[in-house]
């Protein structure tokens, strides 16, 4: 098809040429002193076009000849650039392959080629990447002095060159990650604090901050960071829930008096205070610090809506109530009886309600619930042991030494 089109174009050109140049009536006369040259118009036009073509060709030939050294220099620079790029790619491949000595050697070779070529020395982004690869390889080989030196050079280049500025974020994130590997939480937090706000909110930066705050034993800050990560979907829902509860428990464990515990509780996010497991841990800690009444006050809203909670949440609330039993008042009896009636097959509820009734010296109802909990193999061993020990103390109060001994023996068998 292409050949047919070319033939058609050729025929069209032939027709136009014949129509235009077919009549040779024009005459061109050229005078030079006493000389006169007459030529047909068609010949003059052909000579003019040929002369222009020859002139342009000659100019191009002269330019090519005079520009040959420049092109040779550009070719040499391009060849060295390709060699440097190949060395950098080789360093990257060796780094990912775990050959850190080779990676460092390749990165240094790439930097040496660039330094020996003035035309390539202005590519600061290339230089920064080379230094970062060399620093990363040195870090993997535990050569901290060389790592810090390479990192310092990379950061200096990023500050002095706008083209290399985007690499600064990566350099600081890598430096923070290496500080965490060195177990230096304060240095990692300092490097993360120097990041621009937009970079600091990225998922990777938040993960590093979470690790640094946990390493630095700052559970409150770690909890805030973990909640930000959960909002950015940095974890699955199940993992995020477990992590947030764990960090909240760590924060509560740092309180050494009830006033400090109250401050930590009020600093929690509203979502944390609405979490039954977090509230149960807070209540247990408050009871340990001598404030069982306040502990029960934190648990009361959850016990009023047990039907909205999961099985695990109800079990956690039962454990929290057991820790806060001293001084429990009669106002709790209606909700305790309602819970026992609503969840007769849940051993954790039976254990919690039975323990509360035993605290109120309502031993008849308490005994039935505690025996059911103690005999239920699905309940954890510690809770079953606690149920048997409570039954033993009740038997001692009733002067039933045989029953008390049986209960102590059952508790001992649990290990």
C-alpha positions in Angstrom: 0.0 0.0 0.0 2.8 2.4 0.8 4.5 1.7 -2.6 1.2 2.6 -4.4 1.0 5.9 -2.5 4.6 6.7 -3.5 3.9 6.0 -7.1 0.9 8.2 -7.1 2.9 11.0 -5.5 5.7 10.5 -8.1 3.2 10.7 -11.0 1.6 13.9 -9.5 5.1 15.5 -9.3 5.8 14.5 -12.9 2.6 16.1 -14.1 3.1 19.3 -12.2 6.7 19.6 -13.4 5.7 19.0 -17.0 2.9 21.5 -16.8 5.2 24.1 -15.2 8.4 23.6 -17.1 7.0 22.4 -20.4 7.1 25.8 -22.0 10.6 27.1 -22.1 9.9 30.7 -23.3 11.7 32.5 -20.5 15.2 33.8 -21.0 17.7 35.0 -18.3 20.6 37.2 -19.3 23.6 37.7 -17.0 26.0 40.6 -17.6 29.5 40.8 -16.2 31.6 43.6 -17.6 31.8 43.1 -21.4 30.5 39.5 -21.0 26.9 38.4 -21.5 25.5 35.0 -20.7 22.0 34.0 -21.9 20.3 30.9 -20.4 16.8 29.6 -20.3 14.7 30.2 -17.3 14.4 26.5 -16.6 18.1 26.0 -16.5 18.6 29.1 -14.4 16.1 27.7 -11.8 17.8 24.3 -11.8 21.2 25.8 -11.3 20.0 28.1 -8.6 18.4 25.2 -6.6 21.5 23.1 -7.1 23.8 25.9 -6.0 21.7 26.4 -2.8 21.8 22.6 -2.1 25.6 22.6 -2.6 26.0 25.6 -0.4 24.0 24.2 2.5 25.8 20.9 2.2 29.1 22.6 2.4 28.1 24.6 5.4 26.9 21.4 7.2 30.2 19.7 6.3 32.3 22.5 7.7 30.2 22.6 10.9 30.5 18.9 11.3 34.2 19.1 10.8 34.7 22.0 13.3 32.3 20.4 15.8 34.0 17.0 15.8 36.1 17.6 19.0 32.9 18.8 20.8 31.0 15.7 19.8 33.9 13.5 20.7 33.9 15.1 24.2 30.2 14.7 24.6 30.5 11.1 23.6 33.2 10.5 26.2 31.1 12.3 28.8 28.0 10.2 27.8 30.1 7.0 28.1 31.3 7.9 31.5 27.8 8.8 32.6 26.6 5.4 31.4 29.4 3.8 33.3 28.6 5.7 36.5 24.9 4.9 36.1 25.7 1.2 35.6 27.9 1.2 38.7 25.1 2.8 40.8 22.5 0.3 39.5 25.0 -2.5 40.4 25.4 -1.0 43.9 21.6 -1.1 44.3 21.3 -4.6 43.0 24.1 -5.8 45.3 22.5 -4.0 48.3 19.2 -5.7 47.8 21.0 -9.0 47.3 22.7 -8.6 50.7 26.2 -8.2 49.3 27.0 -5.1 51.2 30.7 -5.0 50.7 30.2 -5.2 46.9 27.4 -2.6 47.1 29.6 -0.2 48.9 32.5 -0.7 46.4 30.1 -0.2 43.5 28.7 3.0 45.0 32.1 4.4 45.7 33.1 3.6 42.1 30.1 5.5 40.8 31.0 8.5 42.9 34.6 8.4 41.8 33.6 8.3 38.1 31.3 11.3 38.7 34.0 13.2 40.6 36.5 12.7 37.8 34.1 14.0 35.2 33.5 17.8 35.7 30.4 17.7 33.4 28.8 15.1 35.8 29.8 16.7 39.0 26.7 19.0 39.0 24.3 16.0 39.2 23.8 16.3 43.0 20.9 13.9 43.1 23.1 11.2 41.7 25.7 12.0 44.3 23.2 11.9 47.1 21.9 8.5 46.1 25.4 7.2 45.8 26.3 8.4 49.3 23.0 6.9 50.7 23.8 3.5 49.2 27.3 3.6 50.6 25.9 4.7 54.0 23.3 1.9 53.9 25.9 -0.7 53.1 28.1 0.6 55.9 25.2 0.4 58.3 24.5 -3.2 57.4 28.2 -4.0 58.1 28.1 -2.2 61.5 30.6 0.4 60.3 28.9 3.4 62.0 31.7 5.8 61.5 31.7 5.4 57.7 27.9 5.4 57.7 27.6 8.7 59.5 30.3 10.2 57.3 28.4 9.2 54.1 25.1 10.4 55.6 26.6 13.7 56.6 27.8 14.3 53.0 24.4 13.4 51.6 22.6 15.8 53.9 25.1 18.6 53.1 24.4 18.2 49.4 20.6 18.2 49.9 20.8 21.4 51.8 23.0 23.1 49.2 21.2 21.9 46.1 17.5 22.4 45.2 17.7 19.5 42.7 18.7 17.1 45.4 16.2 18.4 48.0 13.7 15.6 47.4 16.3 13.1 48.5 16.7 14.8 51.8 13.4 13.3 53.1 14.6 9.8 52.2 18.0 10.5 53.9 16.4 11.6 57.1 14.0 8.7 57.2 16.9 6.3 56.6 18.9 8.0 59.4 15.9 7.6 61.8 15.6 3.9 60.8 19.3 3.4 61.4 19.0 5.1 64.8 16.3 2.7 65.8 18.5 -0.2 64.7 21.1 1.3 67.1 18.5 1.4 69.9 18.9 5.2 70.0 15.4 6.4 70.5 16.2 10.1 71.2 18.2 10.5 68.0 15.5 8.8 66.0 12.8 11.1 67.5 15.1 14.1 66.8 15.5 13.2 63.2 11.8 12.6 62.8 11.0 16.0 64.4 13.1 17.8 61.7 10.9 16.4 58.9 8.5 18.7 57.2 4.9 18.3 58.5 3.7 16.6 55.3 6.5 14.0 55.4 6.1 13.4 59.1 2.5 12.3 58.5 3.4 9.7 56.0 2.8 6.1 57.0 6.5 5.1 57.0 7.4 8.1 59.2 4.6 7.3 61.6 5.7 3.7 61.9 9.3 4.9 62.7 7.9 7.3 65.3 5.8 4.6 66.8 8.9 2.3 67.2 10.9 5.2 68.6 8.3 6.2 71.2 7.9 2.6 72.3 11.7 2.2 72.5 12.0 5.5 74.4 9.2 4.3 76.8 6.8 7.1 75.9 3.5 5.1 75.8 1.3 8.2 75.7 3.0 9.5 72.5 3.1 6.0 71.1 -0.6 5.8 71.6 -1.2 9.0 69.7 1.0 7.9 66.9 -0.6 4.5 66.7 -4.1 6.1 66.5 -2.8 8.3 63.6 -1.5 5.2 61.9 -4.9 3.5 62.4 -6.6 6.4 60.8 -4.2 6.2 57.8 -5.0 2.4 57.6 -1.4 1.6 58.5 -2.7 -1.6 60.2 -5.5 -4.0 59.8 -8.5 -3.3 62.1 -7.7 -6.3 64.3 -4.0 -5.4 64.6 -4.8 -1.7 65.2 -7.3 -2.6 68.0 -4.8 -4.9 69.7 -1.9 -2.4 69.4 -4.0 0.5 70.8 -5.2 -1.5 73.7 -1.6 -2.7 74.5 -0.3 0.9 74.3 -3.1 2.2 76.5 -2.3 -0.5 79.1 1.4 0.5 79.0 0.4 4.1 79.6 -1.8 3.2 82.5 1.0 1.1 84.0 3.2 4.2 84.2 0.9 5.9 86.8 2.3 5.8 90.3 -0.6 7.5 92.1 -4.3 8.0 91.5 -3.9 11.6 90.4 -1.4 10.7 87.7 -3.8 7.9 86.6 -6.6 10.4 86.3 -4.5 12.7 84.2 -3.5 9.8 81.9 -7.2 8.7 81.6 -8.3 12.2 80.7 -5.5 12.5 78.1 -6.8 9.4 76.3 -8.7 9.8 73.1 -12.5 9.5 73.5 -12.3 6.3 71.5 -9.9 4.8 74.0 -12.1 5.7 76.9 -15.0 4.0 75.2 -13.0 0.8 74.8 -14.2 -1.7 77.4 -10.8 -3.4 77.6 -9.0 -0.1 78.2 -11.5 0.8 80.9 -11.0 -2.5 82.5 -7.3 -2.0 82.7 -7.7 1.5 84.0 -10.1 0.2 86.7 -7.6 -2.5 87.7 -4.8 0.0 88.0 -7.0 2.4 90.0 -7.9 -0.4 92.4 -4.2 -1.2 92.8 -3.6 2.5 93.6 -6.3 2.4 96.3 -9.2 3.9 94.5 -11.7 1.1 93.9 -14.7 3.4 94.0 -13.4 5.5 91.1 -12.5 2.2 89.3 -16.1 1.1 89.6 -17.2 4.5 88.3 -15.2 3.9 85.1 -16.7 0.5 84.7 -20.3 1.3 85.5 -21.3 2.7 82.0 -20.1 -0.5 80.4 -22.0 -2.8 82.8 -25.1 -0.9 82.0 -24.9 -1.9 78.3 -23.3 -5.4 78.3 -25.6 -6.4 75.5 -23.7 -4.1 73.1 -20.4 -5.7 73.9 -18.6 -8.7 72.6 -17.8 -11.8 74.6 -14.1 -10.8 75.1 -15.1 -7.3 76.2 -17.5 -8.7 78.8 -14.8 -11.0 80.1 -12.4 -8.0 80.4 -15.0 -6.0 82.3 -15.6 -8.9 84.7 -11.8 -9.0 85.4 -11.8 -5.3 86.0 -14.7 -5.5 88.4 -13.1 -8.3 90.4 -10.0 -6.0 90.8 -12.3 -3.2 92.1 -14.5 -5.2 94.4 -13.4 -3.8 97.9 -16.2 -1.6 99.1 -18.7 -2.4 96.4 -22.1 -1.0 97.3 -25.7 -2.4 97.0 -26.4 -0.2 94.0 -24.4 -2.7 92.0 -26.7 -5.6 92.9 -29.4 -5.0 90.2 -26.9 -4.8 87.3 -25.0 -7.8 88.6 -28.1 -10.0 88.8 -29.3 -8.8 85.4 -25.9 -9.7 84.0 -26.0 -13.2 85.5 -29.5 -13.8 84.1 -28.6 -12.4 80.7 -25.4 -14.5 80.3 -25.8 -17.7 82.3 -23.4 -19.6 80.0 -20.5 -17.2 80.2 -18.0 -18.3 82.8 -16.3 -14.9 83.0 -19.6 -13.2 83.9 -20.3 -15.9 86.4 -16.9 -15.4 87.9 -17.2 -11.7 88.1 -20.8 -11.6 89.5 -20.1 -14.4 91.9 -17.0 -12.7 93.3 -19.0 -9.4 93.7 -21.8 -11.3 95.5 -19.2 -12.9 97.7 -17.8 -9.5 98.6 -21.3 -8.5 99.6 -21.5 -11.7 101.7 -24.4 -13.1 99.6 -22.8 -16.5 99.7 -25.7 -18.6 98.5 -25.9 -17.0 95.1 -22.2 -16.5 95.0 -21.4 -20.1 95.6 -23.5 -21.3 92.6 -21.9 -18.9 90.2 -18.4 -19.4 91.4 -18.7 -23.2 91.3 -20.0 -23.0 87.7 -17.0 -20.7 86.8 -14.5 -22.9 88.6 -15.7 -26.1 86.8 -15.7 -24.5 83.3 -12.6 -25.5 81.4 -13.1 -22.7 78.9 -12.2 -20.1 81.6 -8.6 -19.2 82.0 -6.6 -21.0 84.7 -5.9 -17.9 86.8 -9.6 -17.1 87.0 -10.6 -20.6 87.9 -8.0 -20.7 90.6 -9.3 -17.4 91.9 -12.9 -18.8 92.0 -11.8 -21.8 94.0 -9.9 -19.7 96.4 -12.9 -17.5 96.9 -15.0 -20.6 97.5 -12.4 -21.7 100.1 -12.6 -18.4 101.9 -16.4 -18.6 102.0 -16.2 -22.1 103.4 -13.8 -20.9 106.1 -16.2 -18.1 107.0 -18.9 -20.7 107.4 -16.5 -22.9 109.5 -16.7 -25.7 106.9 -13.1 -26.9 107.1 -13.7 -29.9 104.9 -15.2 -27.9 102.0 -12.4 -25.3 102.4 -9.8 -28.0 102.1 -11.5 -29.4 99.0 -11.5 -26.0 97.4 -7.9 -25.3 98.2 -7.0 -28.7 96.8 -8.9 -28.0 93.6 -7.1 -24.6 93.3 -3.7 -26.3 93.8 -4.4 -28.9 91.1 -4.7 -26.1 88.5 -1.0 -25.4 89.0 
